[in-house]
Amino acid sequence: MRIMAVFAHPDDEIGCAATLAKHAARGDEVMLVWTTLGELASQFGDATHDEVTRVRREHGAWVAEQIGAFHHFFDMGDSRMTGSRAEALQLARLYAQFRPNAVITWSDDHPHPDHRMTAKIAYDAITLARIPKIVNESGAPEAMPPAPDMEGGDTVTSGEDVRRLEAWREPVRFYQYFSQASPYPEVLVDVTDTLDTGERVVRYYHDFYQWTWTPEHYREMHAQMGRLGGVRYAERFNLKVAHPPAVGYLR
């Protein structure tokens, strides 16, 4: 199984880190993707753009290593995402290369516009990745950057892509962070065995950013979700489906 987690900024992934670590430990391929470099984080004060993005890239690489995941950064602009076709197409090209069976991302109703737009393009990219002429299209007013090199670094370089991508047409299960407003079914994942990895990620960010939200809060939140599902610790998602399963009777 291949799982891709698509978020807007480094640290967005803490809500699914234990789930990703559990799948990686099982032998599944996991990829963490951020649509921006998180360059506008206020905690960096007057640090230069280059310094902020360097640190954010280091954060992403460290987290991916803890989880056992590949990772990739796009540069769609912190707090400047629009949910456009061009943004979705960049992600679709990565889908066509990584070929995910499942995607995890933000909910559709989160207050942060980058989070909502990331969820939008993550969903739109599923359809775009299915169409060979789209994932390989050229001749747009601005040249698309080439598809990321999965065997090289994590930076998309500029220039013309001469490789032809194979469309990814297999079903993709689309998971989103749980939202009370979501009309979609809820899924709880037992992360008792990998919660320590998630907590280690939270502690890493907590110590850097000096958050008031602590690793202890993280553990208790996961314990609360675990009680909902009858396990010690859990992570909570909605599964976005076009057609929910049929029931025997109205309730």
C-alpha positions in Angstrom: 0.0 0.0 0.0 1.2 3.6 -0.8 -0.1 6.5 1.4 0.5 10.2 0.7 -0.1 12.8 3.3 -0.6 16.3 1.7 -0.5 19.3 3.9 0.2 23.0 3.6 2.9 23.7 6.2 5.5 21.7 8.1 3.8 20.7 11.5 0.4 20.2 9.9 1.2 16.5 9.8 1.1 16.0 13.6 -2.6 14.9 13.4 -1.7 11.8 11.4 2.0 11.2 12.3 1.2 8.1 14.3 -1.0 6.6 11.6 1.8 7.2 9.0 4.4 5.7 11.2 2.2 2.6 11.8 1.8 2.1 8.0 5.5 2.6 7.4 6.3 0.1 10.2 4.1 -2.4 8.4 6.1 -2.0 5.2 3.8 0.4 3.3 5.3 3.2 1.3 4.5 6.6 2.9 5.2 10.1 1.5 4.8 13.4 3.3 4.1 16.4 1.0 3.8 20.1 1.8 2.4 22.5 -0.7 4.3 25.5 0.7 7.5 26.1 2.5 5.8 27.7 5.5 7.9 30.7 5.0 5.6 33.2 6.7 5.6 31.5 10.2 5.6 34.4 12.6 7.9 32.6 15.1 10.9 33.3 12.8 10.6 37.1 13.3 13.0 39.0 11.0 14.9 36.0 9.7 15.6 36.0 6.0 13.4 34.0 3.6 16.3 31.7 2.8 17.0 31.0 6.5 13.3 30.3 7.2 12.9 28.0 4.3 16.1 26.2 5.1 14.9 25.5 8.6 11.4 24.4 7.4 13.0 22.0 5.0 15.1 20.6 7.8 12.0 20.1 9.9 10.2 18.3 7.1 13.2 16.0 6.5 13.6 15.2 10.2 9.9 14.3 10.6 9.9 12.2 7.5 12.9 10.3 8.9 11.1 9.6 12.2 8.1 8.3 10.4 10.0 6.3 7.8 8.6 8.3 4.9 9.7 10.0 1.7 9.0 13.7 1.6 8.6 16.5 -0.9 8.1 20.3 -0.7 6.2 22.3 -3.3 6.5 26.1 -3.3 3.0 27.4 -3.9 3.3 30.3 -1.5 2.5 30.4 2.2 -0.9 32.0 2.6 -1.1 32.6 -1.1 -2.6 29.4 -2.3 -5.7 29.7 -4.5 -6.8 26.1 -5.2 -6.1 26.6 -8.9 -5.9 24.0 -11.6 -2.1 24.8 -11.9 -1.6 23.9 -8.3 -3.6 20.7 -8.5 -1.7 19.8 -11.7 1.6 20.0 -9.9 0.2 17.6 -7.3 -1.4 15.3 -9.9 2.0 14.8 -11.5 3.4 13.6 -8.1 0.4 11.3 -7.8 1.2 9.9 -11.2 4.7 9.1 -10.0 4.1 7.9 -6.4 0.8 6.2 -7.3 -1.0 6.5 -3.9 -3.7 4.1 -2.8 -4.7 6.6 -0.1 -4.3 10.3 0.6 -4.6 12.1 3.9 -5.1 15.9 4.1 -7.0 18.7 5.8 -10.7 19.0 6.2 -12.7 21.1 3.7 -13.8 23.7 6.3 -10.6 24.6 8.1 -10.3 28.4 8.8 -6.8 28.7 7.3 -7.2 29.3 3.5 -4.0 27.3 2.7 -5.5 24.3 4.5 -8.7 24.5 2.6 -7.0 25.0 -0.7 -4.6 22.1 0.0 -7.6 19.8 0.7 -9.2 21.1 -2.6 -6.2 20.5 -4.8 -5.5 17.1 -3.2 -9.0 16.0 -4.2 -8.9 17.6 -7.6 -5.5 16.0 -8.4 -7.0 12.5 -8.1 -9.1 13.2 -11.3 -6.3 15.1 -13.1 -3.8 12.3 -12.5 -6.2 9.9 -14.2 -5.9 11.6 -17.6 -2.7 11.1 -19.6 -3.0 14.2 -21.7 -3.4 16.3 -18.6 -0.4 15.0 -16.5 1.7 15.3 -19.6 0.3 18.5 -21.1 2.6 21.2 -22.4 2.2 24.5 -24.1 0.6 26.3 -21.2 1.3 30.1 -20.8 3.8 29.1 -18.1 5.8 25.9 -18.4 4.9 23.4 -15.7 7.9 22.4 -13.6 9.0 18.8 -14.1 7.7 16.0 -12.0 9.7 15.5 -8.9 12.6 13.0 -9.1 11.6 10.3 -6.6 15.2 9.0 -6.6 16.9 12.4 -6.1 16.4 15.4 -3.9 13.2 16.9 -2.6 13.3 20.1 -4.7 11.4 20.5 -8.0 13.8 22.1 -10.5 12.7 24.4 -13.3 12.8 23.6 -16.9 11.0 21.4 -19.4 9.9 17.9 -18.4 10.9 15.4 -21.1 9.7 12.3 -19.3 6.3 11.0 -20.0 4.2 10.2 -16.9 1.8 7.3 -16.8 -1.6 8.3 -15.6 -2.6 6.9 -12.2 -6.1 5.5 -12.6 -6.5 3.2 -9.6 -9.0 4.1 -6.8 -7.6 6.5 -4.2 -9.2 6.5 -0.7 -9.4 10.1 0.4 -9.0 10.7 4.2 -9.3 14.1 5.9 -8.7 15.3 9.4 -11.9 14.8 11.3 -14.4 17.7 11.3 -17.8 17.8 13.0 -19.2 19.5 10.0 -18.1 16.8 7.6 -21.0 14.7 6.0 -18.6 11.8 5.5 -18.1 8.7 7.6 -15.7 8.7 10.5 -12.6 6.5 10.7 -10.6 5.8 13.9 -7.1 4.3 13.6 -5.6 2.5 16.5 -2.2 4.1 17.0 -1.4 2.7 20.4 1.8 1.1 19.1 3.1 4.2 17.3 1.9 7.0 19.5 5.5 7.5 20.8 6.6 8.5 17.2 3.8 11.0 16.9 4.6 12.4 20.4 8.3 12.7 19.4 7.3 14.8 16.4 5.1 17.0 18.5 7.9 17.4 21.1 10.3 18.4 18.3 8.1 21.2 17.1 7.1 22.2 20.6 10.7 22.7 21.7 11.5 24.7 18.6 8.4 26.9 18.6 7.8 27.0 22.3 4.1 26.1 21.9 1.8 26.3 24.8 0.2 23.1 23.4 2.3 20.3 24.8 3.1 16.7 24.1 1.1 15.9 27.1 -1.9 17.6 25.5 -1.3 15.6 22.4 -1.3 12.3 24.3 -4.5 13.1 26.1 -6.2 14.2 22.9 -5.3 10.8 21.4 -6.5 9.0 24.5 -9.9 10.7 24.2 -10.1 9.6 20.5 -9.1 6.1 21.6 -11.9 5.9 24.1 -14.3 6.6 21.3 -13.1 3.5 19.4 -12.4 1.2 22.4 -8.5 1.4 22.1 -5.9 3.2 24.1 -4.9 5.8 21.5 -6.4 6.7 18.2 -6.3 9.2 15.3 -9.5 10.4 13.8 -10.4 11.0 10.1 -13.3 11.4 7.7 -13.3 9.2 4.6 -14.6 11.3 1.7 -16.7 9.1 -0.5 -19.0 9.8 -3.4 -21.5 7.1 -2.4 -21.7 5.9 1.2 -22.4 2.2 1.7 -26.0 1.2 1.6 -27.9 0.4 4.9 -30.5 -2.3 5.4 -33.1 0.1 6.9 -33.6 3.7 7.6 -32.7 4.6 11.2 
